[in-house]
Amino acid sequence: MVNFAVWLDGVILKIDLTDSLYKIYNGDKISLPITYDINDDWLKIYDQIREVELAILSPYDETTTKTILERINLKPSYVIANRGRTKPSKEPYRILIEVTRWDPLQIVTLASSPLDLLSARFFDSRIKVICVKRYQDCSKYSPFLYSANLEDAISSLKRLKVIR
């Protein structure tokens, strides 16, 4: 059984928070920009992965994350919002495992930033990270798969028999 963890920013939303998150990580006090625009390929694959357990990982606080999810009409099984430390940190995955009790070997993360991949690697290198090319190139961090878009990523996962 495969479970999906999906980063809200970059994969679902049309926004790149990499530079802002680096600044926060380095101690700057800035607010993260927000958008409600959804990537077109997310809408296409959401129906395909809706049947499995889905966790949304969010760099936003709980209130902002809830507002965004309501506005874009997304109802995941689990929501892991920023509780003080977000990517690049193992904290989002530590909370994910604590809340869901998922086996890291059964987690497929849909990501779009090097920070997404680093967060998974910091927690457990066995988590399969599928990096989708959006704004940043995370191929140098050796994702499980690297894809031009989500549709290709899902097709590759099916070919590899990771999902049905």
N, C-alpha and C positions, 0 to 999 in steps of 0.2 A: 504494500500500500504506500503510495507516494502522497506527500503533503506539500502544498505550495506555500512558500513565503514570498510575498511580493512587496517591493519597496514602492511606497506611494508616489514619491517624487521621482521623476525620470521615467519610470516604467509606465505608470498609469497617467500621471499628470505631465503636461507639456511644460516642464520646468527643470532647470539644472541648478541644484543647490550646492554643487561641489565646492566652489570658491567660498561661498558663505559659510559652509560647514567647516572648511579648513580654518577660516578666520575665528570661528567660535572655538574650535579645538585649540587654537593658539592663544585663547584668552580674550579675544575681542568680544565686546557686548553689542551684538547686532541682532536685529529681528530678521527672521527668515521671510522672504517674499512668498506670497500665496497666489495660486491660480486655481481656477476651476475648469480649465481646458484639458480635455482628455485626449491622449494619443489615439488615433484612429485604429491602430492594430490592437490596442487593448480591448476595445469594444468587440472586435472579431474573435479574439481568443477567450474572452471571459466566459462565453457560453460553453466553450470546450472544456474549461477547467472548473466550471461551477460545481460539478459533481463531487470533487474531492474537497478535503478540508483546506480552507484557504485562510491564511493569516496575512494581514496587512502590517508591514513594518513602516513606521512613520517617524521622520525626524522632527515633526511638529509635536507640540504638547497635546494632551488628551482632548482639551476643549476644541482646539483648532482642527485636530484630526477628525473629531466627531462631526464638526461643522462641514468639513470638506466631504467626508463620506456621505453625509445626508444630502448635500447639494448635488453630488454626482451619482446619487442613488446606488451606492455600493454597500452590500450587507455581507461582509465576510464572517467566517466562523469565529475568528479572533482578531483583535486589534492590539498591536503593541506600539503604543505611542511613546514619545520621548519622556522619560522620567528623570531627566537631569543629565544623562550622557547618551548621546546618539553616535552615529557613525562619525569617524572610524573608531569604533569601540566594540568590545565583545558584549557589552551590556544589552543591546536589543535582542541578541540571540540567547543570552542567559535568561532573560525574562520570557522569551518565546518558549524555550524548553521547560521552564518552570511552570508556565501557564498551561501549555498544551500536553506536556509529557511525551512529545514526539521524540523518536529516535533520530539523531542527526543523520544517520545513513539513509533515512527515508524522507529527508527534506530536499526539495528542489527550490532554490531561490531564483526568482527572476529579478535581475539587477541591470543597472545601466551606468554605473559609476565605479571608478576604482575604490571609492570609499565603501560602497556596498560589498564589494568582494573582500576588502580588507576586514570588514566587520565579521563576516562569516569565517574567514581564515583565523582571526584572533580567537574566536570561540572554539571552532572545531573544523579542521581542514577536510573532514569527510563530507561536509555539506556540499551538495552539488550546486554550483553557482552558474547560472546561464546568463551570460552578459550580452545584452542587446545594445547595439551601437546606436547611441542617441547623440549626446553632446560630447561625451568623453570616451576615450579609448581605454578599456580595462583589459585588453588582451594580454598586456605584458605581465599581468598578475595571474596568469594561467587559470582561467575559468574552465569549468567542465566543458562548456560549449560557448562559442562566440558566434553571434548571429546578427545579420543585418536588420532583422525585425522580429517581432514576437511570433508571427505566423511561421516563419522559417524555424524558429527555436522550437516551437511545439511539434512541427513536422520532424525535426531531428530527434526529439525525445521519443516520438512514436517509432521512428526507424530503429532507434537503439533499444526499444522495448522498455524504456524507463516508465512510460505511461502508455495507456491504450488508445 
